[in-house]
Every structure is written in structure tokens, then in C-alpha cells.
Amino acid sequence: MKQRSRSMPCCDYCSGDEHRQADGRAPWSDRLPSGFQLTPLSVYILTYNSERHLEKVLSAAKRAADDLLIVDSGSSDATLAIAAKHGARIAHRTFDNFRAQRQFANSLCMHETVMFFDSDEIASDALIDEIAALKDAGFVHDAYAVRREWVVMGRLVHALMPVSCPDYPIRIYRRDTLHYSGHTVHETLMGHTSGGRIESPLIHHTFETKTELMHKLDLYTDLAATDLAHRTESVAVLRLKGWLSPLGAFLKWYIRKGNIRDGRVGLMLAFYASAYTRRKYREALVLRYRD
């Protein structure tokens, strides 16, 4: 077999030494056969005052990334300094909704194969190794769903409305085949003809306090109410659902989805599901009457 020169470091922003693993092994890019050509991968992360977990998020993400992009919506904490420290490209866009923000980030990625993380999602070592293996072999599917574990207030949970845990969101995809759904909240990627599944976990460190949960409730209900207000349902139907759906949401997430197994945190999450449902219908009615 023809011998080739040693492969380059795993991203454009490092010598490779800072990615040396805790067990002393060199980063996976330095353990490849000489001259091996990887499938290049862009990784993007949306941020807004995301300093709490961003150091760990980027430390993991850049081990897989050939192009690391941050799209920030006006952070006033150390988010941008942390991003710069890790060599990320930084773009700025005022936030309006998640779909538009992701479409903007997608348009700035340098490579056709894209992976994205939330700013509180940390890739496990096993996930990074599995991505490395896919880069070696080539990504044969249009999209890959990644196992995601959810941590709320330090506890792994069985459900967090609107998902059961673990869930399998698409996190790796080809830019030329997929597009985002029309929803402004809980947006999804659509259009793939083949898909793979990755079992190595992505750890989602979501809410740390009840205050953070309530803040997210405010954000998500505003976006969801806008979607509801523009549907064709009558005011009477919206009003009826606004009365009945909150109780149904509590029972669904606490009993059927498994929050009952998550102790006091699970009870709080079930009340969150109920409050979210009640408020989105109430705000949708306000918007409908305003229009």
C-alpha cells in the first residue's frame, strides 16, 4: 500500500495536543492511517448567554469539527470569549425564532455534512468516537438521529415535554437534502430519504433551576401561541382546548410519559407541561382577537 504523509490536526484551530484524551491517547485524527481523507464536517451551535456549559460543549464539539461555527443572538456574558478561545467562527443574528436561526446557521456552514448541538448539549466521548468512525467510512445516509439523554436539576429524567427521554433528534444531516419544518418552535428537519441512528449519547443539561424552567416557558409559549393563532381553528375550538388540554397534558406527561418516576423533579415537569399548554392557548386567543 502506498505510504502517505501524516494527517493534519483534527481542526483548523489547534495543534492537536489540546485534544489529547484523558487516557493519554492522541486525538482520533492523529491515529488515522497516514494521509487518510476524512469526510469534512461542519458543526454549529446557537448561543445566547450560554457560558455555563459552553466550555465543555465546545471542547467536545471541536474534536469532531472541521468547521466550528457559533451563531450568537446578543450574549452579554462570557459566551463570545469562550467561543473565541476554542477557535470558533462567530456570527451574529438577532433572535426571532428557532427555525430562522437554524436556517441562518446552516447557510454559513462550510461543508455539506453538518452537525449541530444546543449550547447545553455535551457530546460523550463515545459519541465523538462514533462520529470519527463515520467520518472515516463516509456518511452514507442523508441524516442521522442521535440518542439524547436529558438532565434536569442534576437528574436524568424520563420525559420533558414535548419529548420522551431519551429521544433521537436528527443532529447530523446533508445540507443539500434537508430543510426545516414551518414551525417556529420545536422545529424539525425534513426531506431525508435515508437515515441512520447513533446510540452513543448526547447529554442535554437543560434546566438547572425552577427559574430557568419558567423563563423557557415564557419563550416557548410566545412562539407556540403565534403558531396556534395562525391556524384555521375557530375561536370556540381554541377556547375549549384551552380549558381541557392543560389537565390532559399533566396526566399525559406525569403518568403515561413517566415523570412519575422522576420524583419531585418529575412532578414539577408535569406541572410545566400543563402550564405551557394552558398559556399557549390563552395567548393564542389574545392574538386572534387582536387580529
C-alpha positions as CSV (number, residue, x, y, z in Angstrom):
1,M,0.0,0.0,0.0
2,K,1.3,3.4,-0.9
3,Q,2.6,5.4,2.1
4,R,1.4,9.0,2.6
5,S,2.2,11.9,4.9
6,R,0.9,12.1,8.4
7,S,-2.7,13.5,8.7
8,M,-3.3,17.0,9.9
9,P,-4.7,18.0,13.3
10,C,-8.4,17.5,13.8
11,C,-9.5,21.1,13.2
12,D,-8.1,24.4,11.8
13,Y,-7.6,25.9,15.2
14,C,-5.3,23.6,17.1
15,S,-2.1,21.7,17.0
16,G,-3.8,18.5,18.3
17,D,-2.2,18.5,21.7
18,E,-5.1,20.2,23.5
19,H,-7.4,17.4,22.3
20,R,-5.3,14.7,23.9
21,Q,-7.6,12.4,25.8
22,A,-7.6,11.8,29.5
23,D,-6.2,8.2,29.0
24,G,-3.2,9.7,27.2
25,R,-4.2,8.6,23.7
26,A,-3.7,11.1,20.9
27,P,-6.8,12.6,19.3
28,W,-8.6,10.3,16.9
29,S,-7.4,12.4,13.9
30,D,-3.8,11.6,14.7
31,R,-4.5,7.9,15.0
32,L,-5.8,7.6,11.4
33,P,-3.8,5.9,8.6
34,S,-1.3,8.3,7.1
35,G,-2.9,10.7,4.6
36,F,-6.5,9.4,5.1
37,Q,-9.1,11.8,3.7
38,L,-12.0,12.4,6.1
39,T,-15.5,13.5,5.2
40,P,-15.4,17.1,6.4
41,L,-17.9,18.1,9.0
42,S,-19.3,21.5,9.9
43,V,-20.6,21.9,13.5
44,Y,-22.7,24.8,14.5
45,I,-24.1,25.9,17.9
46,L,-26.7,28.6,18.6
47,T,-25.9,30.7,21.7
48,Y,-27.3,33.4,23.9
49,N,-25.7,33.9,27.3
50,S,-24.6,30.3,27.2
51,E,-21.4,30.4,29.3
52,R,-22.5,27.8,31.9
53,H,-21.9,24.7,29.7
54,L,-20.2,26.2,26.6
55,E,-16.6,25.3,27.6
56,K,-17.5,21.6,27.8
57,V,-19.8,21.8,24.8
58,L,-17.0,23.3,22.6
59,S,-14.3,21.1,24.0
60,A,-16.2,18.1,22.8
61,A,-17.6,19.6,19.6
62,K,-14.3,20.7,18.2
63,R,-12.9,17.2,18.4
64,A,-15.3,16.2,15.6
65,A,-15.5,19.5,13.7
66,D,-13.5,20.6,10.6
67,D,-15.5,23.9,10.8
68,L,-16.9,25.2,14.1
69,L,-19.5,27.9,14.0
70,I,-21.2,29.9,16.7
71,V,-24.3,31.9,15.8
72,D,-25.0,34.3,18.8
73,S,-28.1,36.4,19.4
74,G,-26.6,39.1,21.7
75,S,-24.8,37.5,24.6
76,S,-23.6,39.8,27.4
77,D,-21.8,37.1,29.4
78,A,-18.6,35.3,28.6
79,T,-20.1,33.3,25.7
80,L,-18.2,35.0,22.9
81,A,-14.9,34.9,24.8
82,I,-15.3,31.2,25.3
83,A,-16.1,30.7,21.6
84,A,-13.1,32.7,20.5
85,K,-10.9,30.7,22.9
86,H,-11.9,27.5,21.1
87,G,-11.3,29.0,17.6
88,A,-14.9,29.1,16.5
89,R,-16.1,31.3,13.7
90,I,-18.6,33.7,15.3
91,A,-21.7,35.2,13.5
92,H,-24.4,37.4,14.9
93,R,-28.1,37.4,14.3
94,T,-31.0,38.9,16.4
95,F,-33.2,36.0,17.5
96,D,-36.8,35.8,16.2
97,N,-37.4,32.1,16.1
98,F,-35.5,28.8,16.1
99,R,-36.3,27.8,12.6
100,A,-34.9,31.1,11.1
101,Q,-31.9,31.0,13.4
102,R,-31.0,27.5,12.3
103,Q,-31.5,28.3,8.6
104,F,-29.1,31.2,9.0
105,A,-26.5,29.0,10.7
106,N,-27.0,26.3,8.1
107,S,-26.3,28.8,5.3
108,L,-23.0,29.7,6.9
109,C,-21.6,26.2,7.3
110,M,-18.6,25.5,5.1
111,H,-19.2,21.8,4.4
112,E,-22.1,19.8,3.0
113,T,-22.3,17.5,6.1
114,V,-23.5,19.4,9.1
115,M,-23.9,18.5,12.8
116,F,-25.3,20.8,15.4
117,F,-25.6,21.0,19.2
118,D,-27.6,23.1,21.5
119,S,-25.4,25.2,23.8
120,D,-26.2,22.9,26.8
121,E,-25.6,19.6,24.9
122,I,-22.3,17.8,25.6
123,A,-21.2,15.0,23.3
124,S,-19.9,12.0,25.2
125,D,-16.5,10.5,24.4
126,A,-18.3,7.5,22.8
127,L,-20.3,9.8,20.5
128,I,-17.2,11.6,19.4
129,D,-15.5,8.3,18.6
130,E,-18.6,7.1,16.7
131,I,-18.7,10.3,14.6
132,A,-15.0,9.8,13.9
133,A,-15.8,6.3,12.6
134,L,-18.5,7.8,10.4
135,K,-16.1,10.4,9.0
136,D,-13.6,7.6,8.3
137,A,-16.2,5.5,6.4
138,G,-18.2,8.3,4.9
139,F,-21.7,9.4,5.8
140,V,-23.9,7.0,3.8
141,H,-27.3,8.4,5.0
142,D,-28.9,11.8,4.4
143,A,-29.5,12.2,8.2
144,Y,-28.5,10.6,11.5
145,A,-30.6,10.6,14.7
146,V,-28.5,10.8,17.9
147,R,-29.6,9.4,21.2
148,R,-30.1,12.3,23.6
149,E,-30.3,11.9,27.4
150,W,-31.9,14.7,29.4
151,V,-30.6,16.1,32.7
152,V,-32.9,18.4,34.8
153,M,-31.6,19.8,38.0
154,G,-28.8,17.2,38.0
155,R,-31.2,14.3,37.4
156,L,-31.7,12.1,34.4
157,V,-35.4,12.2,33.6
158,H,-37.8,10.0,31.6
159,A,-39.7,12.9,30.0
160,L,-39.6,16.6,29.4
161,M,-42.5,17.9,27.3
162,P,-42.5,17.7,24.3
163,V,-40.2,14.7,24.3
164,S,-39.8,11.3,26.0
165,C,-36.3,10.7,27.2
166,P,-34.1,9.5,25.7
167,D,-35.1,10.9,22.3
168,Y,-33.5,10.7,19.0
169,P,-33.4,14.1,17.2
170,I,-31.6,14.5,13.9
171,R,-28.2,16.0,14.6
172,I,-26.2,15.2,11.5
173,Y,-27.5,15.8,8.0
174,R,-26.7,16.8,4.4
175,R,-27.4,20.4,3.7
176,D,-28.5,19.8,0.1
177,T,-31.3,17.3,1.0
178,L,-32.9,18.5,4.3
179,H,-34.9,21.6,5.3
180,Y,-36.6,22.8,8.5
181,S,-40.3,22.5,9.2
182,G,-42.5,25.5,9.1
183,H,-42.9,25.6,12.9
184,T,-41.2,28.4,14.8
185,V,-40.7,26.3,17.9
186,H,-39.9,22.6,18.2
187,E,-38.7,22.8,14.5
188,T,-37.7,19.6,12.8
189,L,-35.5,18.7,9.8
190,M,-37.4,17.2,6.9
191,G,-36.8,15.8,3.5
192,H,-34.3,13.0,4.0
193,T,-34.7,9.7,2.1
194,S,-32.4,7.6,4.3
195,G,-31.5,7.8,7.9
196,G,-29.1,6.2,10.4
197,R,-29.2,6.1,14.2
198,I,-26.3,6.7,16.7
199,E,-26.7,5.1,20.1
200,S,-23.7,6.9,21.8
201,P,-25.3,9.6,23.8
202,L,-25.5,13.4,23.7
203,I,-26.1,14.7,27.2
204,H,-28.5,17.6,27.4
205,H,-28.0,19.6,30.6
206,T,-31.2,21.6,30.4
207,F,-32.8,23.4,33.3
208,E,-30.7,23.9,36.5
209,T,-33.3,25.8,38.5
210,K,-37.1,26.4,38.5
211,T,-36.5,30.0,37.5
212,E,-34.8,28.8,34.3
213,L,-37.7,26.4,33.6
214,M,-40.1,29.3,33.9
215,H,-38.0,31.5,31.6
216,K,-38.1,28.8,29.0
217,L,-41.9,28.5,29.5
218,D,-42.2,32.2,28.6
219,L,-40.1,31.9,25.5
220,Y,-41.7,28.7,24.2
221,T,-45.3,29.8,24.9
222,D,-44.8,33.1,23.0
223,L,-43.6,31.2,19.9
224,A,-46.2,28.4,20.1
225,A,-49.0,30.8,20.6
226,T,-48.1,32.6,17.4
227,D,-48.3,29.3,15.5
228,L,-51.7,28.4,17.1
229,A,-53.1,31.9,16.3
230,H,-52.5,31.4,12.6
231,R,-54.1,28.0,12.3
232,T,-57.7,27.7,10.9
233,E,-59.3,26.5,14.2
234,S,-62.2,28.7,15.4
235,V,-62.0,30.8,18.5
236,A,-64.5,28.4,20.1
237,V,-62.2,25.4,19.5
238,L,-59.2,27.3,20.8
239,R,-61.2,28.3,23.9
240,L,-62.4,24.7,24.5
241,K,-58.9,23.2,24.1
242,G,-57.6,25.9,26.4
243,W,-59.8,24.5,29.2
244,L,-59.4,20.8,28.6
245,S,-55.8,20.4,27.3
246,P,-53.9,21.5,30.4
247,L,-55.3,18.7,32.5
248,G,-54.7,16.2,29.7
249,A,-51.1,17.4,29.4
250,F,-50.4,16.9,33.1
251,L,-51.8,13.4,33.1
252,K,-50.0,12.5,29.8
253,W,-46.6,13.6,31.0
254,Y,-46.8,12.6,34.6
255,I,-48.4,9.1,34.1
256,R,-48.0,7.9,30.6
257,K,-44.7,9.5,29.7
258,G,-43.0,8.6,33.0
259,N,-42.4,11.8,35.0
260,I,-44.0,10.0,38.0
261,R,-40.7,8.0,38.2
262,D,-38.6,11.2,38.4
263,G,-39.6,12.3,42.0
264,R,-40.2,15.9,42.8
265,V,-38.4,17.0,39.6
266,G,-40.9,14.9,37.6
267,L,-43.9,16.4,39.4
268,M,-42.5,19.9,38.6
269,L,-42.1,18.9,34.9
270,A,-45.6,17.7,34.7
271,F,-46.9,21.0,36.0
272,Y,-44.7,22.7,33.5
273,A,-46.4,20.7,30.7
274,S,-49.8,21.8,32.0
275,A,-48.8,25.5,32.4
276,Y,-47.2,25.5,28.9
277,T,-50.4,24.1,27.3
278,R,-52.7,26.5,29.2
279,R,-50.7,29.6,28.4
280,K,-50.1,28.9,24.7
281,Y,-53.9,28.6,24.1
282,R,-54.6,31.7,26.2
283,E,-52.0,33.8,24.4
284,A,-53.2,32.4,21.0
285,L,-56.7,33.7,21.8
286,V,-55.3,37.1,22.7
287,L,-53.5,37.2,19.3
288,R,-56.6,36.0,17.4
289,Y,-58.8,38.7,19.0
290,R,-56.1,41.3,18.3
291,D,-56.0,40.4,14.6
